[in-house]
Amino acid sequence: MPRGKATRDKEKEKFSHEAMTHLDHLYRVALYLTKESNEAKDLVQETYSRALGSYKQFTPGSNMKAWLTTILCNFFFHDRNQKKKWLLVEDNFAEDEGPSDYWEQVPTETPGPETYVLLNELKGKITDVLNKIPEEFRLPIILVVMGDFSYAEAAEILSCPLGTIRSRISRGR
């Protein structure tokens, strides 16, 4: 095997290993966006597929978590826009599916009985509030407040100015 190929393989393996450390974070963001476990898993899988395919574009030493989240968000919004173009008329007349079981799908630590009751009540309230917030305000809140990104990182991920992120978070809150 030529030396160049061995070096590239090691770089790709190192990149892959580092990227996998952000799996839980990406799944949580994907679940916030899709509200469905299987779609979130597909979104994360596509994110990793795209990231591995373009790992040479990643600058070592920069923020991989933000880079991967950017790929995830870009794919989600692009895919959603494509699906909107192909919606069937019957989809507009589907019955309401009832309350979302979104919070039941989020992995958590094993809580005690009191914590379980309080968490269920809190999850319902948080889900209701997040669903009432328009999407343009919801995503910055999810990235900064729940995803532990800085305002600058969220601005980079969403490809908008820092002031816009601050404004949207303020309005969303």
C-alpha positions as CSV (number, residue, x, y, z in Angstrom):
1,M,0.0,0.0,0.0
2,P,1.5,3.4,-1.0
3,R,2.5,5.6,1.9
4,G,0.0,8.4,0.9
5,K,-2.9,6.0,1.1
6,A,-1.9,4.8,4.5
7,T,-1.6,8.4,5.8
8,R,-5.1,9.3,4.3
9,D,-6.6,6.2,5.9
10,K,-5.2,7.1,9.3
11,E,-6.4,10.7,8.9
12,K,-9.9,9.4,8.0
13,E,-9.9,7.0,10.9
14,K,-8.9,9.7,13.3
15,F,-11.5,12.0,11.9
16,S,-14.2,9.3,12.1
17,H,-13.3,8.6,15.7
18,E,-13.5,12.3,16.7
19,A,-16.8,12.7,14.9
20,M,-18.4,9.8,16.7
21,T,-17.8,11.6,20.1
22,H,-20.6,14.0,19.0
23,L,-23.2,11.3,18.2
24,D,-25.4,12.0,21.2
25,H,-25.4,15.8,20.6
26,L,-26.3,15.4,16.9
27,Y,-29.1,12.9,17.8
28,R,-30.6,15.4,20.3
29,V,-30.5,18.2,17.7
30,A,-32.0,15.9,15.0
31,L,-34.7,14.8,17.4
32,Y,-35.6,18.5,18.2
33,L,-35.8,19.2,14.5
34,T,-37.7,16.1,13.3
35,K,-39.7,15.2,16.4
36,E,-39.5,11.5,15.4
37,S,-36.8,9.0,16.4
38,N,-36.4,7.1,13.1
39,E,-36.2,10.3,11.1
40,A,-33.6,11.7,13.6
41,K,-31.5,8.5,13.3
42,D,-31.7,8.8,9.5
43,L,-30.7,12.5,9.7
44,V,-27.7,11.7,11.9
45,Q,-26.7,8.8,9.6
46,E,-26.8,11.1,6.6
47,T,-24.9,13.7,8.5
48,Y,-22.1,11.3,9.2
49,S,-22.1,10.0,5.6
50,R,-21.7,13.5,4.3
51,A,-19.1,14.4,6.8
52,L,-17.0,11.3,6.1
53,G,-17.3,12.0,2.4
54,S,-16.0,15.5,2.8
55,Y,-13.7,15.1,5.8
56,K,-10.8,16.8,3.8
57,Q,-12.8,20.0,4.0
58,F,-12.7,20.0,7.8
59,T,-10.0,22.1,9.3
60,P,-8.3,20.0,12.1
61,G,-8.3,21.9,15.4
62,S,-11.5,23.8,14.6
63,N,-14.9,23.1,16.2
64,M,-16.0,19.7,14.8
65,K,-19.2,19.8,16.8
66,A,-20.3,23.0,15.1
67,W,-19.2,21.7,11.7
68,L,-21.2,18.5,12.1
69,T,-24.2,20.4,13.4
70,T,-24.0,22.7,10.3
71,I,-24.1,19.7,8.0
72,L,-27.1,18.3,9.9
73,C,-29.1,21.5,9.8
74,N,-28.3,22.2,6.2
75,F,-29.3,18.8,5.1
76,F,-32.5,18.9,7.3
77,F,-33.6,22.2,5.8
78,H,-32.7,21.3,2.3
79,D,-34.5,17.9,2.6
80,R,-37.5,19.5,4.1
81,N,-37.8,22.1,1.4
82,Q,-37.6,19.4,-1.2
83,K,-40.3,17.4,0.5
84,K,-42.6,20.5,0.7
85,K,-42.4,20.6,-3.1
86,W,-43.7,17.1,-3.4
87,L,-46.4,17.0,-0.7
88,L,-49.5,15.2,-1.7
89,V,-52.9,16.8,-1.3
90,E,-54.1,14.1,1.0
91,D,-51.3,15.0,3.5
92,N,-53.0,18.4,4.1
93,F,-56.2,16.6,5.2
94,A,-54.6,14.1,7.7
95,E,-56.2,14.0,11.1
96,D,-54.2,15.4,14.0
97,E,-52.1,12.7,15.5
98,G,-52.5,13.9,19.0
99,P,-49.8,14.9,21.5
100,S,-46.2,14.2,20.5
101,D,-44.3,11.5,22.4
102,Y,-41.1,13.4,21.5
103,W,-39.9,13.7,25.1
104,E,-40.4,10.0,25.7
105,Q,-37.7,9.3,23.0
106,V,-35.0,11.5,24.4
107,P,-32.4,9.4,26.2
108,T,-32.1,10.3,29.9
109,E,-30.4,8.9,33.0
110,T,-32.4,6.6,35.2
111,P,-34.3,9.0,37.5
112,G,-36.0,8.2,40.8
113,P,-39.8,8.1,41.1
114,E,-40.1,11.7,42.2
115,T,-37.8,12.9,39.5
116,Y,-39.7,10.8,36.9
117,V,-43.0,12.5,37.8
118,L,-41.5,16.0,37.8
119,L,-39.6,15.4,34.5
120,N,-42.7,14.2,32.8
121,E,-44.6,17.3,33.8
122,L,-41.7,19.6,32.8
123,K,-41.2,17.8,29.5
124,G,-44.8,18.4,28.5
125,K,-44.6,22.1,29.4
126,I,-41.3,22.5,27.5
127,T,-42.6,20.7,24.5
128,D,-45.8,22.8,24.4
129,V,-43.8,26.0,24.7
130,L,-41.2,25.0,22.1
131,N,-44.0,24.1,19.7
132,K,-45.6,27.5,20.0
133,I,-42.3,29.3,19.1
134,P,-41.9,30.0,15.4
135,E,-39.1,27.9,13.9
136,E,-36.9,30.9,13.1
137,F,-36.7,31.6,16.8
138,R,-36.9,27.9,18.0
139,L,-33.7,26.7,16.3
140,P,-31.4,29.4,17.8
141,I,-32.8,28.7,21.2
142,I,-32.3,24.9,20.8
143,L,-28.7,25.4,19.6
144,V,-27.7,28.0,22.3
145,V,-29.7,27.0,25.3
146,M,-30.1,23.3,24.9
147,G,-27.1,22.5,22.6
148,D,-24.5,24.5,24.5
149,F,-23.3,26.4,21.5
150,S,-22.1,30.0,21.8
151,Y,-24.0,32.7,20.0
152,A,-21.1,32.9,17.5
153,E,-21.2,29.1,16.8
154,A,-25.0,29.2,16.4
155,A,-24.6,32.1,13.9
156,E,-22.0,30.1,12.0
157,I,-24.2,27.0,12.0
158,L,-27.3,28.9,10.8
159,S,-25.3,31.1,8.4
160,C,-26.5,34.4,9.7
161,P,-25.1,37.4,11.6
162,L,-24.4,37.2,15.3
163,G,-26.9,40.0,15.9
164,T,-29.6,38.0,14.2
165,I,-29.0,35.1,16.6
166,R,-29.1,37.4,19.6
167,S,-32.3,39.0,18.3
168,R,-34.0,35.7,17.6
169,I,-33.1,34.2,21.0
170,S,-34.4,37.3,22.7
171,R,-37.7,37.3,20.7
172,G,-38.0,33.6,21.2
173,R,-37.6,33.8,24.9
